[in-house]
Amino acid sequence: MDRRKFLGLGLTAVVLAPMTASALDFRKEKPKAWTAHKVDEAVKALYGDVKLEESDKISLKTPKIASNGGAVPITIKSDIEAKTVTLLQDVNPESAVATWNVPDGGMVNFSLKIKMKGSGKVVAVIEGKDGKFYTASKSMEVALGGCEG
């Protein structure tokens, strides 16, 4: 590796280190959200009494029918300038799946696989930098449950 690449990578690491250190640990700071049994209860525990605005600027991609609930692929994309992104579902005992902090200039483009014990709805909530809360949801079928099925 030449010297310029090495210095560039080192500088990038130094610049990114404060961003990761300042992220809010939602499990530690908002523990009730992770034991909430309903989507609206989890949203309230995470963000308080907020009004969710349906948005077509959120792309929530799921299979129409998941053959195995043990590994359901989910993708969330959006051009909304976001502070946080949360994924929830209404089937498993606890509704909250994950919450991500979005650094300044960061993109909302998350893909993951989740477990779902049956057919239901997944919900994405984006906390915008404009102070608004945007949401999109999608219903889907699960052929074989992944949590207890």
Residue frames as qw, qx, qy, qz and C-alpha x, y, z in Angstrom:
[[0.000, 0.892, 0.452, 0.000, 0.00, 0.00, 0.00],
 [0.427, 0.441, -0.052, 0.788, 1.43, 3.36, -0.87],
 [0.242, -0.152, -0.472, 0.834, 1.81, 6.14, 1.64],
 [0.277, -0.093, -0.119, -0.949, -1.07, 8.32, 0.33],
 [0.639, -0.281, -0.596, -0.397, -3.61, 5.49, 0.55],
 [0.549, -0.235, -0.673, 0.436, -2.41, 4.63, 4.05],
 [0.083, -0.094, -0.298, 0.946, -2.70, 8.23, 5.24],
 [0.421, -0.157, -0.332, -0.829, -6.10, 8.61, 3.55],
 [0.656, -0.307, -0.675, -0.141, -7.47, 5.50, 5.27],
 [0.434, -0.205, -0.578, 0.660, -6.05, 6.60, 8.61],
 [0.100, -0.007, 0.078, -0.992, -7.63, 10.04, 8.29],
 [0.554, -0.244, -0.508, -0.613, -10.97, 8.47, 7.35],
 [0.610, -0.302, -0.707, 0.190, -10.86, 6.28, 10.46],
 [0.243, -0.162, -0.418, 0.860, -10.12, 9.29, 12.67],
 [0.287, -0.085, -0.158, -0.941, -13.00, 11.28, 11.12],
 [0.633, -0.247, -0.582, -0.447, -15.51, 8.41, 11.45],
 [0.424, -0.094, -0.777, 0.456, -14.56, 7.45, 15.03],
 [0.126, 0.068, 0.415, -0.898, -16.45, 10.35, 16.71],
 [0.574, -0.037, -0.320, -0.753, -19.63, 9.56, 14.70],
 [0.678, -0.135, -0.716, -0.097, -19.80, 6.00, 15.94],
 [0.322, -0.076, -0.675, 0.660, -18.98, 6.99, 19.50],
 [0.216, 0.039, 0.229, -0.948, -21.85, 9.51, 19.63],
 [0.467, -0.190, -0.682, -0.530, -24.58, 7.09, 18.51],
 [0.575, -0.306, 0.342, -0.678, -27.49, 6.58, 20.89],
 [0.132, 0.053, -0.989, 0.032, -27.76, 3.04, 22.26],
 [0.555, -0.248, -0.243, -0.756, -31.53, 2.54, 21.92],
 [0.726, -0.233, -0.647, -0.003, -31.55, -0.73, 23.88],
 [0.445, -0.151, -0.530, 0.706, -29.92, 0.97, 26.85],
 [0.044, 0.006, 0.114, -0.992, -31.64, 4.36, 26.61],
 [0.609, 0.004, -0.106, -0.786, -35.14, 3.13, 25.62],
 [0.076, -0.145, 0.983, -0.086, -35.53, -0.38, 27.17],
 [0.517, 0.322, 0.589, -0.531, -39.37, -0.39, 27.14],
 [0.545, 0.536, -0.308, -0.567, -39.36, -0.24, 23.33],
 [0.313, 0.360, -0.866, -0.151, -37.76, -3.68, 23.14],
 [0.088, 0.129, 0.942, -0.298, -40.39, -5.37, 25.31],
 [0.477, 0.296, 0.118, -0.819, -43.42, -3.67, 23.72],
 [0.481, 0.173, 0.859, 0.027, -45.90, -6.16, 22.26],
 [0.451, 0.762, 0.464, -0.002, -47.55, -3.81, 19.76],
 [0.538, 0.399, 0.186, 0.719, -46.06, -1.59, 17.06],
 [0.088, -0.834, -0.137, -0.528, -47.67, 1.61, 18.37],
 [0.696, -0.714, -0.005, 0.071, -46.40, 0.87, 21.92],
 [0.784, -0.095, 0.153, 0.594, -42.85, 0.40, 20.61],
 [0.318, 0.611, 0.194, 0.698, -43.02, 3.65, 18.60],
 [0.363, -0.869, -0.100, -0.322, -44.26, 5.52, 21.68],
 [0.793, -0.543, 0.063, 0.269, -41.48, 4.05, 23.85],
 [0.688, 0.117, 0.202, 0.687, -38.85, 5.03, 21.28],
 [0.241, 0.344, 0.228, 0.878, -40.08, 8.46, 20.19],
 [0.114, 0.259, 0.455, -0.844, -42.90, 9.56, 22.52],
 [0.429, 0.634, 0.586, -0.266, -46.29, 10.75, 21.30],
 [0.058, -0.383, 0.464, 0.797, -45.47, 11.46, 17.67],
 [0.706, 0.514, 0.216, -0.437, -47.65, 11.62, 14.59],
 [0.506, -0.130, 0.728, 0.445, -46.57, 9.14, 11.91],
 [0.463, 0.633, -0.095, -0.613, -46.99, 10.38, 8.35],
 [0.838, 0.242, 0.470, 0.135, -47.42, 7.76, 5.59],
 [0.045, 0.773, -0.378, -0.507, -44.76, 8.37, 2.96],
 [0.893, 0.435, 0.118, 0.010, -44.21, 7.13, -0.57],
 [0.254, 0.833, -0.473, 0.133, -40.58, 8.27, -0.19],
 [0.453, -0.444, 0.756, -0.160, -39.87, 5.08, 1.77],
 [0.715, 0.255, -0.572, -0.310, -39.25, 1.89, -0.16],
 [0.559, -0.337, 0.685, -0.324, -39.98, -1.12, 2.05],
 [0.627, 0.326, -0.614, -0.352, -39.22, -4.31, 0.17],
 [0.541, -0.219, 0.755, -0.299, -40.37, -7.73, 1.41],
 [0.067, -0.023, -0.916, -0.394, -41.29, -10.97, -0.31],
 [0.594, -0.213, -0.227, -0.742, -45.02, -11.43, -0.95],
 [0.936, -0.289, -0.075, -0.186, -44.74, -14.91, 0.51],
 [0.040, -0.673, 0.720, -0.166, -41.77, -15.90, 2.67],
 [0.814, 0.040, -0.558, -0.154, -41.20, -19.63, 2.41],
 [0.684, -0.195, -0.549, 0.440, -39.27, -19.65, 5.70],
 [0.287, -0.914, -0.142, -0.248, -40.08, -17.27, 8.56],
 [0.772, -0.484, 0.020, 0.412, -36.65, -17.94, 10.01],
 [0.419, -0.270, 0.307, 0.811, -34.97, -15.72, 7.41],
 [0.329, 0.812, 0.482, 0.031, -37.27, -13.10, 5.87],
 [0.474, 0.063, 0.143, 0.867, -35.35, -10.57, 3.73],
 [0.004, -0.912, -0.372, 0.174, -36.28, -6.92, 4.32],
 [0.475, 0.148, 0.125, 0.859, -34.86, -3.83, 2.57],
 [0.056, -0.891, -0.350, 0.284, -35.53, -0.22, 3.61],
 [0.457, 0.135, 0.228, 0.849, -34.49, 2.62, 1.29],
 [0.022, 0.904, 0.414, -0.103, -35.33, 6.30, 1.33],
 [0.431, 0.481, 0.026, 0.763, -34.12, 9.71, 0.18],
 [0.395, -0.872, -0.174, -0.230, -35.50, 11.34, 3.33],
 [0.261, 0.545, -0.544, 0.582, -32.75, 13.04, 5.35],
 [0.786, -0.455, -0.384, -0.166, -32.99, 10.86, 8.44],
 [0.239, -0.678, 0.563, -0.408, -31.76, 10.89, 12.01],
 [0.391, -0.185, 0.879, -0.199, -32.97, 7.36, 12.78],
 [0.622, 0.083, -0.563, -0.538, -34.63, 4.42, 11.06],
 [0.448, -0.172, 0.766, -0.426, -36.66, 1.80, 12.95],
 [0.496, 0.028, -0.749, -0.438, -38.01, -1.53, 11.74],
 [0.469, -0.092, 0.641, -0.601, -40.96, -3.14, 13.54],
 [0.373, -0.067, -0.826, -0.418, -43.33, -6.07, 12.96],
 [0.572, -0.265, 0.189, -0.753, -46.70, -7.11, 14.43],
 [0.849, 0.005, -0.475, -0.230, -46.33, -10.91, 14.65],
 [0.601, 0.090, -0.655, 0.448, -43.61, -11.83, 17.17],
 [0.479, -0.654, -0.522, 0.264, -44.04, -11.26, 20.91],
 [0.270, -0.659, -0.019, 0.702, -41.84, -8.11, 20.84],
 [0.526, 0.798, 0.288, -0.056, -42.52, -5.67, 18.00],
 [0.061, 0.911, -0.350, -0.210, -39.23, -3.78, 17.71],
 [0.945, 0.237, 0.028, 0.225, -36.68, -5.37, 15.39],
 [0.652, -0.043, 0.024, 0.757, -33.92, -2.76, 14.97],
 [0.050, 0.983, 0.132, -0.115, -33.15, 0.95, 15.15],
 [0.710, 0.160, 0.094, 0.679, -30.30, 2.59, 13.29],
 [0.125, -0.814, -0.014, 0.567, -28.73, 6.02, 13.76],
 [0.655, 0.605, 0.258, 0.371, -28.07, 7.73, 10.44],
 [0.469, -0.433, 0.014, 0.770, -24.96, 9.94, 10.48],
 [0.232, 0.789, -0.010, -0.569, -24.95, 13.34, 8.75],
 [0.325, 0.582, -0.565, -0.486, -24.82, 12.75, 5.03],
 [0.289, -0.104, 0.951, -0.012, -25.66, 9.06, 5.52],
 [0.468, 0.027, -0.565, -0.679, -27.99, 7.14, 3.24],
 [0.687, -0.046, 0.534, -0.491, -31.03, 5.12, 4.27],
 [0.721, 0.351, -0.520, -0.294, -30.35, 1.81, 2.58],
 [0.375, -0.385, 0.779, -0.322, -30.59, -1.13, 4.99],
 [0.782, 0.087, -0.510, -0.347, -31.01, -4.82, 4.18],
 [0.221, -0.348, 0.822, -0.393, -31.38, -7.57, 6.74],
 [0.551, -0.176, -0.765, -0.283, -33.13, -10.84, 7.45],
 [0.385, -0.313, 0.475, -0.726, -35.56, -11.13, 10.33],
 [0.078, -0.156, -0.983, 0.063, -37.54, -13.92, 11.97],
 [0.512, -0.095, 0.007, -0.854, -41.32, -13.91, 11.84],
 [0.298, -0.020, 0.921, -0.252, -43.40, -16.59, 13.48],
 [0.388, 0.530, 0.754, -0.024, -46.27, -16.11, 11.05],
 [0.255, 0.567, 0.439, 0.648, -47.94, -13.85, 8.51],
 [0.247, -0.782, -0.363, 0.443, -48.21, -10.18, 9.40],
 [0.286, 0.928, 0.091, 0.219, -47.05, -6.66, 8.75],
 [0.642, -0.171, -0.090, 0.742, -43.62, -5.02, 8.83],
 [0.002, 0.974, 0.222, 0.036, -43.36, -1.29, 9.50],
 [0.591, 0.138, -0.079, 0.791, -40.53, 1.16, 8.85],
 [0.176, -0.948, -0.243, 0.104, -40.38, 4.47, 10.75],
 [0.580, 0.303, -0.033, 0.756, -37.98, 7.22, 9.73],
 [0.278, -0.828, -0.234, 0.426, -37.26, 10.12, 12.07],
 [0.530, 0.680, 0.160, 0.480, -36.48, 12.94, 9.67],
 [0.456, -0.072, -0.197, 0.865, -34.02, 15.72, 10.33],
 [0.147, -0.414, -0.235, -0.867, -36.99, 18.05, 9.77],
 [0.266, -0.120, 0.607, -0.739, -38.55, 16.76, 13.02],
 [0.780, 0.080, -0.085, -0.615, -41.27, 14.73, 11.27],
 [0.453, -0.196, 0.867, -0.062, -41.81, 10.98, 11.51],
 [0.591, 0.344, -0.435, -0.586, -42.45, 9.08, 8.29],
 [0.574, -0.128, 0.788, -0.184, -43.72, 5.53, 7.94],
 [0.610, 0.274, -0.541, -0.510, -44.38, 2.79, 5.43],
 [0.593, -0.182, 0.729, -0.287, -45.75, -0.71, 6.02],
 [0.529, 0.273, -0.663, -0.455, -46.20, -3.90, 4.09],
 [0.826, -0.152, 0.399, -0.368, -48.25, -7.02, 4.82],
 [0.386, 0.458, -0.773, -0.210, -46.78, -10.38, 3.92],
 [0.949, -0.144, -0.081, -0.269, -47.47, -14.09, 4.16],
 [0.095, -0.570, 0.809, -0.106, -45.14, -16.50, 5.93],
 [0.787, 0.071, -0.523, -0.319, -45.47, -20.14, 4.84],
 [0.805, -0.208, -0.490, 0.263, -43.42, -21.67, 7.68],
 [0.359, -0.921, 0.016, -0.149, -42.99, -19.77, 10.94],
 [0.586, 0.518, -0.445, 0.437, -39.46, -18.94, 12.01],
 [0.187, -0.572, 0.504, -0.619, -39.73, -18.35, 15.74],
 [0.516, -0.170, 0.721, -0.430, -41.81, -21.21, 16.99],
 [0.813, 0.354, 0.044, -0.460, -43.13, -22.87, 13.83]]
